[in-house]
Amino acid sequence: MSVFDQLGAGRDAVRLWFAPDRVQEEGETPDYRFSLANERTFLAWIRTALALIGGGFAVDQFLTDHLTHWARVALSLALLAGGVACTLRAVNHWVRCERAMRRGANLPVSRFPAVLAALVAVIAVAMVALVLFGWAG
Amino acid sequence: MTAGRRPVETDRDPGLQPERTRLAWRRTTLSCAVTAVLAGRQVLNGGGASATLAVSLAALVFLAFLWLAHHRMLQLGRPRPALLPASSALGVAACMVALAVFGAAVVW
């Protein structure tokens, strides 16, 4: 898949977010239980995003004794950015799953969970190092 | 020949699916409340007009989410719940982004 194909697919996906009726134009309506399961998965990702955003707030409020101002700002912003990425991905994945179910196609696969896991692991290791060695204290 | 058969509603628990989805909306609302409280707490120590404004913004985001969730939970009470409207999904996403941008502005 060339870069232009990927860009086109991305543009198409974003258009789909804002014109959801187009999803219902194609394929046949799946059993509503599958759509509800898809919705619950969407909500689970939203909760993940909320946890990341809440974590961003918590780092700034509760680690004042451990971290310097800039370490706190960097960690908070990383967590908040992770929350936003999670949210956008939740909407995108929900639309794509819904469309795949209508078309009878395979559900979309994604490397996002792995990337998110790596990000959280990096942040956790950084936190342990900072708190343990008091580099920033 | 059952391969192409569309699932019928008597196959499994048709009644519990909307219930589970409703509960998922409830716990998401609860998570949103916790995050909104953290957001409000972020600026509460400062005091003054900007703190009042920030707390109001956090409360507003939570109320918007509550309204979206309530609306959807009413829809789920019907016999054959319709697909989640994309406007609701985008509204939820907008609430999350608003909280994150708010947080970034305060932290910065």
gemmi code that builds the backbone of each chain (N, CA, C; Angstrom):
import gemmi

chains = {
    "A": [
        ("MET", (0.852, -1.195, 0.000), (0.000, 0.000, 0.000), (0.893, 1.252, 0.000)),
        ("SER", (0.662, 2.109, -0.979), (1.520, 3.285, -1.068), (1.091, 4.338, -0.052)),
        ("VAL", (1.944, 5.344, 0.093), (1.643, 6.414, 1.038), (0.342, 7.105, 0.648)),
        ("PHE", (0.138, 7.261, -0.695), (-1.062, 7.984, -1.130), (-2.318, 7.188, -0.825)),
        ("ASP", (-2.228, 5.861, -0.971), (-3.372, 5.020, -0.623), (-3.699, 5.182, 0.856)),
        ("GLN", (-2.642, 5.196, 1.670), (-2.872, 5.317, 3.110), (-3.497, 6.670, 3.448)),
        ("LEU", (-2.988, 7.737, 2.786), (-3.553, 9.056, 3.032), (-5.020, 9.084, 2.630)),
        ("GLY", (-5.323, 8.475, 1.481), (-6.701, 8.435, 1.013), (-7.582, 7.690, 1.986)),
        ("ALA", (-7.080, 6.564, 2.495), (-7.864, 5.779, 3.446), (-8.093, 6.583, 4.717)),
        ("GLY", (-7.058, 7.319, 5.159), (-7.207, 8.133, 6.361), (-8.240, 9.219, 6.170)),
        ("ARG", (-8.201, 9.876, 4.987), (-9.164, 10.941, 4.713), (-10.578, 10.369, 4.692)),
        ("ASP", (-10.694, 9.203, 4.087), (-11.996, 8.548, 4.000), (-12.527, 8.238, 5.394)),
        ("ALA", (-11.634, 7.753, 6.275), (-12.061, 7.395, 7.632), (-12.545, 8.631, 8.376)),
        ("VAL", (-11.790, 9.753, 8.255), (-12.176, 10.963, 8.978), (-13.508, 11.487, 8.446)),
        ("ARG", (-13.717, 11.408, 7.101), (-14.998, 11.822, 6.536), (-16.132, 11.000, 7.121)),
        ("LEU", (-15.837, 9.720, 7.349), (-16.852, 8.808, 7.875), (-17.266, 9.185, 9.291)),
        ("TRP", (-16.301, 9.752, 10.074), (-16.646, 10.158, 11.438), (-17.775, 11.175, 11.398)),
        ("PHE", (-17.670, 12.107, 10.438), (-18.596, 13.236, 10.450), (-19.832, 12.997, 9.599)),
        ("ALA", (-19.813, 11.960, 8.758), (-20.996, 11.617, 7.971), (-21.343, 10.156, 8.228)),
        ("PRO", (-21.770, 9.867, 9.458), (-21.947, 8.471, 9.858), (-23.031, 7.749, 9.073)),
        ("ASP", (-23.965, 8.529, 8.489), (-25.045, 7.876, 7.761), (-24.508, 7.053, 6.597)),
        ("ARG", (-23.322, 7.440, 6.115), (-22.742, 6.698, 4.995), (-22.432, 5.262, 5.383)),
        ("VAL", (-22.167, 5.040, 6.691), (-21.897, 3.667, 7.125), (-23.103, 2.787, 6.839)),
        ("GLN", (-24.284, 3.367, 7.044), (-25.492, 2.558, 6.920), (-25.925, 2.362, 5.481)),
        ("GLU", (-25.236, 3.025, 4.545), (-25.630, 2.876, 3.150), (-25.207, 1.534, 2.585)),
        ("GLU", (-24.115, 0.983, 3.105), (-23.561, -0.201, 2.463), (-23.776, -1.438, 3.319)),
        ("GLY", (-23.755, -2.567, 2.647), (-23.877, -3.837, 3.350), (-25.248, -4.000, 3.985)),
        ("GLU", (-25.348, -4.985, 4.886), (-26.621, -5.193, 5.562), (-26.436, -5.012, 7.057)),
        ("THR", (-27.516, -4.599, 7.707), (-27.460, -4.314, 9.137), (-27.150, -5.594, 9.909)),
        ("PRO", (-26.079, -5.581, 10.720), (-25.768, -6.780, 11.511), (-26.743, -6.924, 12.674)),
        ("ASP", (-26.741, -8.097, 13.272), (-27.498, -8.326, 14.498), (-27.142, -7.222, 15.492)),
        ("TYR", (-28.141, -6.620, 16.120), (-27.862, -5.436, 16.935), (-26.946, -5.762, 18.112)),
        ("ARG", (-26.917, -7.075, 18.518), (-26.044, -7.419, 19.647), (-24.577, -7.183, 19.315)),
        ("PHE", (-24.225, -7.401, 18.028), (-22.834, -7.160, 17.633), (-22.514, -5.666, 17.676)),
        ("SER", (-23.498, -4.862, 17.248), (-23.288, -3.411, 17.308), (-23.145, -2.943, 18.753)),
        ("LEU", (-23.953, -3.559, 19.647), (-23.849, -3.172, 21.058), (-22.498, -3.590, 21.643)),
        ("ALA", (-22.007, -4.768, 21.239), (-20.688, -5.194, 21.711), (-19.622, -4.219, 21.227)),
        ("ASN", (-19.779, -3.777, 19.974), (-18.839, -2.793, 19.421), (-18.893, -1.498, 20.225)),
        ("GLU", (-20.108, -1.107, 20.604), (-20.275, 0.115, 21.407), (-19.602, -0.034, 22.770)),
        ("ARG", (-19.732, -1.235, 23.389), (-19.095, -1.433, 24.694), (-17.572, -1.385, 24.580)),
        ("THR", (-17.057, -1.913, 23.455), (-15.610, -1.821, 23.251), (-15.184, -0.364, 23.125)),
        ("PHE", (-15.994, 0.413, 22.396), (-15.727, 1.851, 22.268), (-15.686, 2.508, 23.647)),
        ("LEU", (-16.680, 2.163, 24.491), (-16.728, 2.767, 25.824), (-15.538, 2.325, 26.670)),
        ("ALA", (-15.100, 1.073, 26.498), (-13.938, 0.608, 27.256), (-12.701, 1.422, 26.876)),
        ("TRP", (-12.565, 1.732, 25.584), (-11.429, 2.564, 25.166), (-11.556, 3.983, 25.709)),
        ("ILE", (-12.819, 4.470, 25.786), (-13.023, 5.812, 26.355), (-12.601, 5.818, 27.823)),
        ("ARG", (-12.914, 4.732, 28.532), (-12.488, 4.677, 29.943), (-10.974, 4.631, 30.051)),
        ("THR", (-10.334, 3.916, 29.108), (-8.869, 3.920, 29.100), (-8.347, 5.339, 28.910)),
        ("ALA", (-8.989, 6.064, 27.985), (-8.576, 7.450, 27.748), (-8.782, 8.290, 29.002)),
        ("LEU", (-9.925, 8.081, 29.685), (-10.202, 8.836, 30.907), (-9.166, 8.533, 31.974)),
        ("ALA", (-8.771, 7.245, 32.062), (-7.763, 6.880, 33.058), (-6.443, 7.579, 32.758)),
        ("LEU", (-6.069, 7.649, 31.477), (-4.816, 8.320, 31.112), (-4.895, 9.812, 31.434)),
        ("ILE", (-6.039, 10.427, 31.104), (-6.197, 11.863, 31.359), (-6.179, 12.123, 32.871)),
        ("GLY", (-6.931, 11.273, 33.606), (-6.924, 11.408, 35.061), (-5.530, 11.204, 35.633)),
        ("GLY", (-4.776, 10.263, 35.052), (-3.396, 10.046, 35.478), (-2.542, 11.284, 35.243)),
        ("GLY", (-2.799, 11.957, 34.126), (-2.077, 13.197, 33.830), (-2.315, 14.245, 34.911)),
        ("PHE", (-3.599, 14.373, 35.319), (-3.920, 15.307, 36.406), (-3.242, 14.872, 37.711)),
        ("ALA", (-3.314, 13.554, 37.981), (-2.796, 13.049, 39.249), (-1.293, 13.274, 39.364)),
        ("VAL", (-0.555, 13.047, 38.257), (0.895, 13.259, 38.284), (1.206, 14.695, 38.685)),
        ("ASP", (0.437, 15.619, 38.123), (0.713, 17.023, 38.398), (0.351, 17.389, 39.839)),
        ("GLN", (-0.666, 16.705, 40.403), (-1.145, 17.115, 41.728), (-0.449, 16.401, 42.879)),
        ("PHE", (-0.084, 15.130, 42.648), (0.333, 14.316, 43.800), (1.822, 14.009, 43.839)),
        ("LEU", (2.574, 14.363, 42.809), (4.000, 14.040, 42.816), (4.857, 15.268, 43.037)),
        ("THR", (4.286, 16.264, 43.710), (5.015, 17.515, 43.873), (6.273, 17.344, 44.721)),
        ("ASP", (6.284, 16.318, 45.592), (7.455, 16.116, 46.447), (8.569, 15.372, 45.733)),
        ("HIS", (8.218, 14.664, 44.666), (9.181, 13.785, 44.021), (9.801, 14.387, 42.768)),
        ("LEU", (9.024, 15.155, 42.043), (9.481, 15.574, 40.716), (9.619, 17.084, 40.633)),
        ("THR", (10.574, 17.501, 39.804), (10.675, 18.924, 39.542), (9.519, 19.326, 38.632)),
        ("HIS", (9.370, 20.632, 38.491), (8.267, 21.159, 37.702), (8.283, 20.588, 36.288)),
        ("TRP", (9.450, 20.574, 35.659), (9.485, 20.177, 34.248), (9.265, 18.693, 34.057)),
        ("ALA", (9.744, 17.876, 35.006), (9.480, 16.433, 34.903), (7.985, 16.172, 35.014)),
        ("ARG", (7.337, 16.897, 35.930), (5.889, 16.729, 36.090), (5.151, 17.163, 34.832)),
        ("VAL", (5.557, 18.314, 34.282), (4.880, 18.813, 33.077), (5.031, 17.813, 31.936)),
        ("ALA", (6.253, 17.281, 31.775), (6.483, 16.344, 30.667), (5.637, 15.083, 30.835)),
        ("LEU", (5.634, 14.523, 32.051), (4.846, 13.307, 32.289), (3.355, 13.562, 32.086)),
        ("SER", (2.873, 14.674, 32.636), (1.454, 14.998, 32.504), (1.065, 15.133, 31.039)),
        ("LEU", (1.884, 15.887, 30.300), (1.534, 16.111, 28.896), (1.572, 14.810, 28.121)),
        ("ALA", (2.533, 13.922, 28.433), (2.582, 12.626, 27.743), (1.311, 11.833, 28.009)),
        ("LEU", (0.882, 11.821, 29.282), (-0.336, 11.068, 29.617), (-1.573, 11.690, 28.965)),
        ("LEU", (-1.641, 13.025, 28.982), (-2.799, 13.692, 28.369), (-2.829, 13.434, 26.877)),
        ("ALA", (-1.648, 13.489, 26.232), (-1.592, 13.206, 24.792), (-2.008, 11.764, 24.520)),
        ("GLY", (-1.586, 10.852, 25.399), (-2.018, 9.455, 25.254), (-3.531, 9.332, 25.347)),
        ("GLY", (-4.130, 10.093, 26.255), (-5.586, 10.077, 26.395), (-6.290, 10.547, 25.139)),
        ("VAL", (-5.770, 11.629, 24.557), (-6.376, 12.145, 23.324), (-6.230, 11.122, 22.194)),
        ("ALA", (-5.036, 10.525, 22.072), (-4.824, 9.523, 21.026), (-5.795, 8.358, 21.203)),
        ("CYS", (-5.976, 7.934, 22.457), (-6.896, 6.833, 22.753), (-8.317, 7.180, 22.324)),
        ("THR", (-8.721, 8.420, 22.604), (-10.073, 8.840, 22.255), (-10.300, 8.811, 20.754)),
        ("LEU", (-9.370, 9.436, 20.024), (-9.530, 9.499, 18.569), (-9.530, 8.101, 17.971)),
        ("ARG", (-8.646, 7.270, 18.497), (-8.577, 5.901, 18.014), (-9.872, 5.151, 18.337)),
        ("ALA", (-10.473, 5.443, 19.490), (-11.712, 4.755, 19.862), (-12.805, 5.025, 18.831)),
        ("VAL", (-12.948, 6.313, 18.455), (-13.978, 6.659, 17.466), (-13.670, 5.997, 16.128)),
        ("ASN", (-12.416, 6.103, 15.718), (-12.018, 5.545, 14.423), (-12.249, 4.039, 14.374)),
        ("HIS", (-11.842, 3.353, 15.425), (-11.965, 1.898, 15.448), (-13.435, 1.484, 15.473)),
        ("TRP", (-14.247, 2.249, 16.190), (-15.670, 1.940, 16.273), (-16.309, 2.013, 14.882)),
        ("VAL", (-16.006, 3.113, 14.156), (-16.576, 3.269, 12.809), (-16.090, 2.159, 11.890)),
        ("ARG", (-14.810, 1.844, 11.963), (-14.261, 0.836, 11.060), (-14.823, -0.551, 11.353)),
        ("CYS", (-15.010, -0.876, 12.649), (-15.598, -2.173, 13.005), (-17.034, -2.257, 12.519)),
        ("GLU", (-17.770, -1.154, 12.711), (-19.166, -1.144, 12.281), (-19.255, -1.377, 10.772)),
        ("ARG", (-18.378, -0.717, 10.040), (-18.399, -0.859, 8.582), (-18.009, -2.269, 8.164)),
        ("ALA", (-16.999, -2.826, 8.847), (-16.563, -4.186, 8.508), (-17.688, -5.187, 8.758)),
        ("MET", (-18.444, -4.974, 9.860), (-19.539, -5.903, 10.159), (-20.623, -5.811, 9.099)),
        ("ARG", (-20.892, -4.588, 8.622), (-21.927, -4.438, 7.594), (-21.495, -5.085, 6.294)),
        ("ARG", (-20.212, -4.993, 5.989), (-19.722, -5.552, 4.736), (-19.472, -7.048, 4.838)),
        ("GLY", (-19.513, -7.575, 6.049), (-19.170, -8.977, 6.225), (-17.678, -9.217, 6.076)),
        ("ALA", (-16.873, -8.159, 6.234), (-15.415, -8.290, 6.101), (-14.801, -8.654, 7.455)),
        ("ASN", (-13.497, -8.941, 7.448), (-12.803, -9.182, 8.706), (-12.742, -7.891, 9.512)),
        ("LEU", (-12.721, -8.027, 10.828), (-12.586, -6.835, 11.656), (-11.192, -6.251, 11.479)),
        ("PRO", (-11.088, -4.919, 11.545), (-9.764, -4.304, 11.353), (-8.803, -4.695, 12.474)),
        ("VAL", (-7.567, -4.942, 12.108), (-6.542, -5.188, 13.120), (-5.756, -3.904, 13.280)),
        ("SER", (-5.061, -3.785, 14.407), (-4.408, -2.520, 14.711), (-3.218, -2.763, 15.608)),
        ("ARG", (-2.182, -1.937, 15.425), (-1.047, -2.051, 16.337), (-1.143, -1.029, 17.460)),
        ("PHE", (-2.260, -0.315, 17.517), (-2.405, 0.716, 18.547), (-2.275, 0.165, 19.969)),
        ("PRO", (-2.940, -0.977, 20.307), (-2.787, -1.479, 21.675), (-1.335, -1.720, 22.055)),
        ("ALA", (-0.537, -2.257, 21.108), (0.874, -2.509, 21.404), (1.620, -1.194, 21.637)),
        ("VAL", (1.319, -0.179, 20.798), (1.991, 1.120, 20.948), (1.632, 1.740, 22.299)),
        ("LEU", (0.334, 1.647, 22.647), (-0.111, 2.204, 23.929), (0.567, 1.487, 25.093)),
        ("ALA", (0.625, 0.155, 24.998), (1.269, -0.613, 26.053), (2.727, -0.201, 26.206)),
        ("ALA", (3.426, -0.018, 25.074), (4.832, 0.392, 25.125), (4.961, 1.763, 25.788)),
        ("LEU", (4.043, 2.684, 25.430), (4.092, 4.039, 26.001), (3.900, 3.993, 27.518)),
        ("VAL", (2.887, 3.219, 27.950), (2.617, 3.131, 29.387), (3.810, 2.495, 30.110)),
        ("ALA", (4.415, 1.464, 29.481), (5.569, 0.814, 30.102), (6.725, 1.796, 30.247)),
        ("VAL", (6.968, 2.596, 29.201), (8.069, 3.569, 29.255), (7.824, 4.569, 30.378)),
        ("ILE", (6.574, 5.056, 30.462), (6.249, 6.039, 31.509), (6.425, 5.422, 32.894)),
        ("ALA", (5.978, 4.159, 33.034), (6.102, 3.499, 34.333), (7.560, 3.339, 34.733)),
        ("VAL", (8.399, 2.898, 33.788), (9.820, 2.716, 34.092), (10.462, 4.058, 34.446)),
        ("ALA", (10.082, 5.101, 33.691), (10.624, 6.429, 33.972), (10.234, 6.880, 35.374)),
        ("MET", (8.987, 6.610, 35.749), (8.523, 6.993, 37.086), (9.304, 6.271, 38.170)),
        ("VAL", (9.473, 4.939, 37.972), (10.210, 4.163, 38.964), (11.622, 4.714, 39.131)),
        ("ALA", (12.282, 4.982, 38.000), (13.655, 5.484, 38.056), (13.704, 6.829, 38.780)),
        ("LEU", (12.770, 7.715, 38.416), (12.779, 9.062, 39.010), (12.550, 9.005, 40.512)),
        ("VAL", (11.555, 8.201, 40.917), (11.216, 8.152, 42.339), (12.314, 7.439, 43.131)),
        ("LEU", (12.833, 6.334, 42.538), (13.808, 5.508, 43.256), (15.115, 6.261, 43.472)),
        ("PHE", (15.610, 6.870, 42.422), (16.924, 7.515, 42.519), (16.826, 8.990, 42.879)),
        ("GLY", (15.615, 9.504, 42.877), (15.441, 10.894, 43.254), (16.221, 11.850, 42.380)),
        ("TRP", (16.379, 11.468, 41.089), (17.135, 12.325, 40.184), (16.555, 13.721, 40.099)),
        ("ALA", (15.239, 13.742, 40.093), (14.599, 15.022, 39.853), (14.207, 15.704, 41.152)),
        ("GLY", (14.419, 14.989, 42.293), (13.942, 15.545, 43.555), (14.776, 16.715, 43.984)),
    ],
    "B": [
        ("MET", (-27.665, -26.414, 5.980), (-26.783, -25.306, 5.562), (-26.978, -24.141, 6.521)),
        ("THR", (-26.073, -24.005, 7.444), (-26.245, -22.949, 8.433), (-25.173, -21.879, 8.323)),
        ("ALA", (-24.269, -22.022, 7.349), (-23.114, -21.119, 7.315), (-23.547, -19.670, 7.098)),
        ("GLY", (-24.475, -19.449, 6.152), (-24.844, -18.080, 5.818), (-26.025, -17.575, 6.626)),
        ("ARG", (-26.455, -18.349, 7.585), (-27.642, -17.999, 8.348), (-27.388, -16.744, 9.197)),
        ("ARG", (-28.355, -15.869, 9.187), (-28.217, -14.701, 10.065), (-28.624, -15.099, 11.472)),
        ("PRO", (-27.901, -14.617, 12.477), (-28.221, -15.024, 13.848), (-29.619, -14.553, 14.219)),
        ("VAL", (-30.374, -15.390, 14.869), (-31.697, -14.967, 15.333), (-31.603, -14.635, 16.812)),
        ("GLU", (-32.550, -13.861, 17.277), (-32.428, -13.305, 18.613), (-32.618, -14.332, 19.708)),
        ("THR", (-33.103, -15.515, 19.368), (-33.287, -16.515, 20.404), (-32.012, -17.315, 20.638)),
        ("ASP", (-30.969, -17.038, 19.857), (-29.738, -17.798, 19.988), (-29.124, -17.675, 21.373)),
        ("ARG", (-29.046, -16.464, 21.875), (-28.374, -16.241, 23.153), (-29.177, -15.277, 23.989)),
        ("ASP", (-28.521, -14.533, 24.832), (-29.235, -13.677, 25.772), (-29.577, -12.332, 25.147)),
        ("PRO", (-30.673, -12.225, 24.435), (-30.963, -10.951, 23.781), (-31.246, -9.849, 24.787)),
        ("GLY", (-31.783, -10.230, 25.953), (-32.195, -9.205, 26.894), (-31.041, -8.553, 27.622)),
        ("LEU", (-29.942, -9.277, 27.786), (-28.861, -8.746, 28.617), (-27.916, -7.830, 27.857)),
        ("GLN", (-27.929, -7.902, 26.534), (-26.995, -7.073, 25.774), (-27.237, -5.580, 25.999)),
        ("PRO", (-28.479, -5.097, 25.879), (-28.694, -3.667, 26.170), (-28.354, -3.337, 27.612)),
        ("GLU", (-28.658, -4.279, 28.522), (-28.351, -4.049, 29.941), (-26.852, -3.861, 30.144)),
        ("ARG", (-26.069, -4.752, 29.538), (-24.610, -4.651, 29.690), (-24.092, -3.354, 29.097)),
        ("THR", (-24.684, -2.974, 27.960), (-24.239, -1.723, 27.342), (-24.600, -0.539, 28.219)),
        ("ARG", (-25.800, -0.632, 28.856), (-26.197, 0.462, 29.750), (-25.225, 0.572, 30.923)),
        ("LEU", (-24.848, -0.579, 31.466), (-23.896, -0.565, 32.587), (-22.543, -0.010, 32.145)),
        ("ALA", (-22.154, -0.343, 30.906), (-20.885, 0.203, 30.394), (-20.948, 1.724, 30.340)),
        ("TRP", (-22.107, 2.261, 29.908), (-22.267, 3.721, 29.908), (-22.188, 4.264, 31.330)),
        ("ARG", (-22.795, 3.544, 32.290), (-22.770, 4.017, 33.670), (-21.343, 4.086, 34.205)),
        ("ARG", (-20.561, 3.023, 33.978), (-19.225, 3.088, 34.592), (-18.333, 4.058, 33.847)),
        ("THR", (-18.620, 4.280, 32.571), (-17.858, 5.317, 31.878), (-18.203, 6.690, 32.446)),
        ("THR", (-19.497, 6.899, 32.751), (-19.903, 8.167, 33.369), (-19.209, 8.357, 34.712)),
        ("LEU", (-19.125, 7.251, 35.463), (-18.450, 7.309, 36.765), (-16.975, 7.688, 36.597)),
        ("SER", (-16.300, 7.062, 35.631), (-14.892, 7.409, 35.371), (-14.778, 8.879, 34.999)),
        ("CYS", (-15.731, 9.336, 34.194), (-15.699, 10.743, 33.769), (-15.864, 11.648, 34.987)),
        ("ALA", (-16.731, 11.255, 35.937), (-16.920, 12.065, 37.140), (-15.613, 12.175, 37.914)),
        ("VAL", (-14.911, 11.025, 38.071), (-13.650, 11.040, 38.820), (-12.643, 11.965, 38.130)),
        ("THR", (-12.544, 11.842, 36.813), (-11.593, 12.680, 36.086), (-11.970, 14.157, 36.187)),
        ("ALA", (-13.277, 14.441, 36.122), (-13.711, 15.838, 36.216), (-13.392, 16.395, 37.600)),
        ("VAL", (-13.573, 15.566, 38.645), (-13.241, 16.019, 39.996), (-11.745, 16.317, 40.104)),
        ("LEU", (-10.917, 15.423, 39.532), (-9.466, 15.668, 39.526), (-9.149, 16.964, 38.793)),
        ("ALA", (-9.852, 17.182, 37.683), (-9.624, 18.403, 36.914), (-9.994, 19.628, 37.739)),
        ("GLY", (-11.121, 19.534, 38.470), (-11.522, 20.660, 39.299), (-10.533, 20.898, 40.420)),
        ("ARG", (-10.036, 19.800, 41.005), (-9.099, 19.894, 42.117), (-7.795, 20.556, 41.682)),
        ("GLN", (-7.468, 20.365, 40.405), (-6.232, 20.895, 39.848), (-6.058, 22.386, 40.103)),
        ("VAL", (-7.161, 23.114, 40.057), (-7.067, 24.568, 40.127), (-7.680, 25.122, 41.400)),
        ("LEU", (-8.240, 24.236, 42.225), (-9.004, 24.710, 43.368), (-8.134, 25.461, 44.371)),
        ("ASN", (-6.855, 25.047, 44.482), (-5.987, 25.650, 45.490), (-5.672, 27.101, 45.174)),
        ("GLY", (-5.688, 27.425, 43.891), (-5.319, 28.783, 43.496), (-6.319, 29.826, 43.954)),
        ("GLY", (-7.620, 29.494, 43.839), (-8.648, 30.460, 44.162), (-8.773, 31.519, 43.090)),
        ("GLY", (-9.728, 32.447, 43.297), (-9.875, 33.536, 42.348), (-10.812, 33.200, 41.200)),
        ("ALA", (-10.920, 34.163, 40.292), (-11.894, 34.045, 39.202), (-11.529, 32.934, 38.226)),
        ("SER", (-10.223, 32.797, 37.938), (-9.825, 31.782, 36.963), (-10.121, 30.383, 37.487)),
        ("ALA", (-9.982, 30.183, 38.820), (-10.288, 28.883, 39.404), (-11.777, 28.580, 39.258)),
        ("THR", (-12.601, 29.588, 39.521), (-14.049, 29.405, 39.367), (-14.389, 29.016, 37.940)),
        ("LEU", (-13.769, 29.718, 36.995), (-14.012, 29.440, 35.582), (-13.608, 28.017, 35.234)),
        ("ALA", (-12.433, 27.602, 35.746), (-11.925, 26.273, 35.405), (-12.812, 25.185, 35.990)),
        ("VAL", (-13.242, 25.379, 37.257), (-14.130, 24.385, 37.872), (-15.436, 24.308, 37.099)),
        ("SER", (-15.955, 25.469, 36.669), (-17.190, 25.468, 35.893), (-17.008, 24.705, 34.590)),
        ("LEU", (-15.857, 24.890, 33.946), (-15.598, 24.188, 32.690), (-15.589, 22.682, 32.899)),
        ("ALA", (-14.908, 22.233, 33.959), (-14.852, 20.802, 34.243), (-16.252, 20.259, 34.510)),
        ("ALA", (-17.040, 21.026, 35.284), (-18.406, 20.585, 35.574), (-19.237, 20.527, 34.300)),
        ("LEU", (-19.009, 21.491, 33.424), (-19.750, 21.543, 32.158), (-19.453, 20.316, 31.308)),
        ("VAL", (-18.158, 19.934, 31.242), (-17.776, 18.751, 30.476), (-18.469, 17.519, 31.041)),
        ("PHE", (-18.482, 17.420, 32.378), (-19.126, 16.262, 32.990), (-20.622, 16.245, 32.696)),
        ("LEU", (-21.264, 17.420, 32.771), (-22.704, 17.472, 32.507), (-22.997, 17.094, 31.059)),
        ("ALA", (-22.135, 17.544, 30.141), (-22.331, 17.181, 28.733), (-22.251, 15.675, 28.568)),
        ("PHE", (-21.262, 15.072, 29.224), (-21.117, 13.613, 29.127), (-22.332, 12.919, 29.739)),
        ("LEU", (-22.771, 13.428, 30.889), (-23.927, 12.843, 31.566), (-25.147, 12.882, 30.663)),
        ("TRP", (-25.331, 13.992, 29.978), (-26.473, 14.134, 29.086), (-26.393, 13.131, 27.934)),
        ("LEU", (-25.202, 13.023, 27.332), (-25.023, 12.062, 26.239), (-25.327, 10.645, 26.708)),
        ("ALA", (-24.789, 10.293, 27.887), (-24.967, 8.938, 28.402), (-26.438, 8.682, 28.721)),
        ("HIS", (-27.092, 9.671, 29.316), (-28.503, 9.513, 29.663), (-29.353, 9.297, 28.414)),
        ("HIS", (-29.068, 10.102, 27.408), (-29.768, 10.009, 26.129), (-29.626, 8.601, 25.545)),
        ("ARG", (-28.388, 8.113, 25.557), (-28.136, 6.792, 24.990), (-28.793, 5.693, 25.822)),
        ("MET", (-28.788, 5.852, 27.144), (-29.384, 4.825, 27.999), (-30.886, 4.754, 27.778)),
        ("LEU", (-31.507, 5.914, 27.473), (-32.939, 5.892, 27.149), (-33.167, 5.123, 25.850)),
        ("GLN", (-32.285, 5.355, 24.870), (-32.399, 4.628, 23.595), (-32.283, 3.135, 23.811)),
        ("LEU", (-31.395, 2.741, 24.725), (-31.139, 1.314, 24.935), (-32.319, 0.626, 25.614)),
        ("GLY", (-33.243, 1.413, 26.169), (-34.390, 0.814, 26.805), (-35.423, 0.305, 25.820)),
        ("ARG", (-35.284, 0.686, 24.553), (-36.275, 0.269, 23.552), (-36.045, -1.175, 23.129)),
        ("PRO", (-37.049, -1.809, 22.532), (-36.941, -3.229, 22.183), (-35.758, -3.557, 21.276)),
        ("ARG", (-35.591, -2.823, 20.202), (-34.468, -3.095, 19.309), (-33.610, -1.838, 19.227)),
        ("PRO", (-32.631, -1.703, 20.141), (-31.861, -0.453, 20.199), (-31.164, -0.155, 18.887)),
        ("ALA", (-31.241, 1.116, 18.492), (-30.597, 1.525, 17.252), (-29.089, 1.625, 17.466)),
        ("LEU", (-28.390, 1.730, 16.349), (-26.940, 1.926, 16.385), (-26.623, 3.219, 17.123)),
        ("LEU", (-25.539, 3.192, 17.889), (-25.082, 4.407, 18.573), (-24.927, 5.523, 17.534)),
        ("PRO", (-25.634, 6.657, 17.725), (-25.469, 7.749, 16.755), (-24.033, 8.264, 16.784)),
        ("ALA", (-23.492, 8.500, 15.601), (-22.100, 8.946, 15.557), (-21.946, 10.297, 16.222)),
        ("SER", (-23.043, 11.096, 16.269), (-22.934, 12.381, 16.956), (-22.646, 12.156, 18.441)),
        ("SER", (-23.242, 11.098, 19.021), (-22.943, 10.789, 20.421), (-21.486, 10.397, 20.581)),
        ("ALA", (-21.005, 9.527, 19.680), (-19.609, 9.083, 19.768), (-18.670, 10.279, 19.657)),
        ("LEU", (-18.977, 11.190, 18.709), (-18.126, 12.361, 18.544), (-18.253, 13.287, 19.742)),
        ("GLY", (-19.454, 13.371, 20.321), (-19.636, 14.194, 21.508), (-18.794, 13.693, 22.666)),
        ("VAL", (-18.805, 12.361, 22.852), (-17.984, 11.763, 23.903), (-16.510, 12.084, 23.658)),
        ("ALA", (-16.083, 11.920, 22.397), (-14.686, 12.211, 22.065), (-14.360, 13.674, 22.342)),
        ("ALA", (-15.331, 14.569, 22.022), (-15.104, 16.001, 22.260), (-14.931, 16.279, 23.747)),
        ("CYS", (-15.731, 15.597, 24.587), (-15.586, 15.773, 26.044), (-14.178, 15.383, 26.495)),
        ("MET", (-13.699, 14.221, 25.997), (-12.368, 13.749, 26.395), (-11.296, 14.752, 25.977)),
        ("VAL", (-11.393, 15.204, 24.717), (-10.377, 16.128, 24.204), (-10.421, 17.435, 24.997)),
        ("ALA", (-11.651, 17.874, 25.349), (-11.779, 19.102, 26.131), (-11.077, 18.961, 27.479)),
        ("LEU", (-11.299, 17.814, 28.148), (-10.631, 17.581, 29.434), (-9.115, 17.599, 29.280)),
        ("ALA", (-8.626, 16.931, 28.221), (-7.178, 16.843, 28.035), (-6.576, 18.211, 27.722)),
        ("VAL", (-7.258, 18.981, 26.868), (-6.744, 20.312, 26.522), (-6.759, 21.208, 27.754)),
        ("PHE", (-7.848, 21.103, 28.512), (-7.961, 21.845, 29.769), (-6.785, 21.497, 30.688)),
        ("GLY", (-6.520, 20.168, 30.813), (-5.420, 19.732, 31.664), (-4.080, 20.263, 31.184)),
        ("ALA", (-3.875, 20.180, 29.854), (-2.606, 20.650, 29.304), (-2.418, 22.137, 29.575)),
        ("ALA", (-3.509, 22.900, 29.434), (-3.428, 24.350, 29.661), (-3.070, 24.638, 31.115)),
        ("VAL", (-3.677, 23.885, 32.044), (-3.413, 24.141, 33.466), (-1.989, 23.709, 33.834)),
        ("VAL", (-1.594, 22.501, 33.359), (-0.273, 21.973, 33.705), (0.811, 22.879, 33.152)),
        ("TRP", (0.606, 23.361, 31.952), (1.600, 24.206, 31.317), (1.676, 25.518, 32.071)),
    ],
}
model = gemmi.Model(1)
for chain_id, residues in chains.items():
    chain = gemmi.Chain(chain_id)
    for i, (resn, *xyz) in enumerate(residues, 1):
        res = gemmi.Residue()
        res.name, res.seqid = resn, gemmi.SeqId(i, " ")
        for name, pos in zip(("N", "CA", "C"), xyz):
            atom = gemmi.Atom()
            atom.name, atom.element = name, gemmi.Element(name[0])
            atom.pos, atom.b_iso = gemmi.Position(*pos), 0.0
            res.add_atom(atom)
        chain.add_residue(res)
    model.add_chain(chain)
structure = gemmi.Structure()
structure.add_model(model)
structure.setup_entities()
